Amino acid sequence: GAGGGGVDPAQLAAAKKAVDEEFAGGRPIAFDQLKAGVVLDGSMHAFLKFSTSWCGHCVKMQPDWEALAKTVHKDHKGCRIVSVDCEKDAEICQAFGVQGYPTLMLLKATKTPEGELGYEPVPYQEARDFGAMLGFLNKNGAIKAKNWLLPIKAKIVNLLQTIFKIEVSMPK
């Protein structure tokens, strides 16, 4: 880059829009230096996959990774599923100390003892399949099911209305 000034606000806004669209579309977020500020803004945890196009294991796990993104982005809250292309963004992968591919890592949004925003890295060493990855995110408290409250609440409201109607229509 040209050094000096920070990120152009228009570029940052575009990066935020792109992240929001990928998230809403249930797709993995394609990480780059502009999106870093959006993805690592402290509002959510991030589960990162560092990979390359020539790594066989990376290619093989892609369908599971895409399925994970769809489930986590659509049916859960609290975590973004993020893909880092180590050919395109080698310096990002170096910054995270990536040694081999694919490397998976959960970044848990947390507060430092000084009260500042930070991320606690949790390395992933389990099977690279959908079930194992989803289980890992659950176990680490990185995701919460989005809609378990709503149906229950709706049921209770319906139940109360039903009871209320019964009471109202009961002969005196």
N, C-alpha and C positions, 0 to 999 in steps of 0.2 A: 504493500500500500504506500500511499504518499506520506504516511506518518502524520504527526501533528494532531489536528482536530479529531474529535470523536466521530461517531457514526452519524451520517446524514439522517435526520429525522424521517424524511420521506422513505428512505431505504428501510429503516427500522419498522415503519408502519407497514410497508409492503411485506417484510419478513413476518411480522405478526399476523397479517392477513393470511399469508401462505400457511403458517403453522395452524391457525384456526381452521382453515379449509381442510387441511390434511387430517386434523383431529376430528372434525365434524364428519368427514368422509370415511372415518374408520380406517385410515391408512397410516402406515408408519411415517413418522416425520423425518424427512431427509435433512439431516443436520448440516449446517455450514456455519461459518464464522458470524454471519449476520443473524442467523436464527438462534445462535448461542444465547444471546441476551434475552430472547423471548422464552426459549425452552428452560433456561436456568434462571428464571426470575423469582424462584422461591415459592411460587403458587402451587406447584405440583412436584411430585417425585418424577424421576426420569429413569427409564430402563433402556440402556444403550447397547446397541450391537455394533461392534467395530468389525468391518469386513472388507473384502476385496472381491472383484468380479471373477478373479482366477482361482479363488479358494473353493475347492469342491464341497467342503462341509458347509460353507456359507451359502452356496447355491442350493444345497440339499435342504437346508433348514428354512429357506425363504417362505415356502407355503405355510409352515407353522408360525413363522414370525408375522406374516400378514394376517393370519387367523387371530393371533394374539392381539395385534393392534386393533382389529375390528371389535373383538370382545371387550378389551380394556377401554377403548375410546368410546364405544357406544353404550355398553352395559354397566360400566363402572365409573368411578370418579377417583381422582387423586393422582393419576400417573399418566405420563406421556411415554409412548413407545417410539424410540428414536433410532434411526439408522445412520451410522457414520461411515462414509466411503473413504477408506484409508488410502486409496490411490489419489483421490481428488483433494482430500484434506489431511495429508500426512502429518502436518504439524499438530493438528488436534489429537490425532492418535498418539503421537509422541508425548504430548502434554499429559495424556492419561496413562502413560507408561505401558501402552499396549505392546505385547511381545509376539503374540501369534494371533491367527484368525481362525474362526471368529472368536472375539473376546466379548463376553456379555457382562455388564456391570449395572447394578442398581445404584442410582444416586438418590439417597434419601434426603429430602429437604429438611433442614434442621436449623436450630438457632445455636450459635456458638456461645460459650460461657459469657462472652462479652455482650451477648444479645444481638449479634450480627447474623445475617443470613449466611448459611453454609450448607454444604452437602456432605453427607457421610457416604463414602463409597462402600458398597457391599458386593464383593465379587461373586459371580455366578459360576458354579462348578458342577451343575447337574445336567441331566439329559437336555438336549436341545430340541425338545418337542413341546407342543402346545400345552399339554397337561402339566408337565413338570414346571414350565415357565410360569404358568398361571398360578400354580400351587406356591411357587417361590414368592411371587408378588403378594399373594394372600398372607403367607406365613410371616413375611416381613412388614405387614401392615401398610403396604404401598398402595393397595386398592381397596375400595369399598363398593359393594354392589350398589348401583345407583337407585334402583327402583323397588327395593324390597319394602320400603316404608309406605310407598304410595298405595299399592294394592291393599295392604293391611288396613291403612287408614280409610280407604274407600269402602272396604268391607264393613268396617266398624260403623261408618256413617250410614251405609245402607241398612245395616242391622238395626241401628238406633231408629232410623226412619220407619223400618218395618214394625218395630216394637211400638213406636209412637203411633203409627197408623192403627195398629191393633187396639192400642189403648183408646185412641180417639173414637174408633168405630164400635167399641164395645158397648152393648146396651147398658143403660144406667139402671 
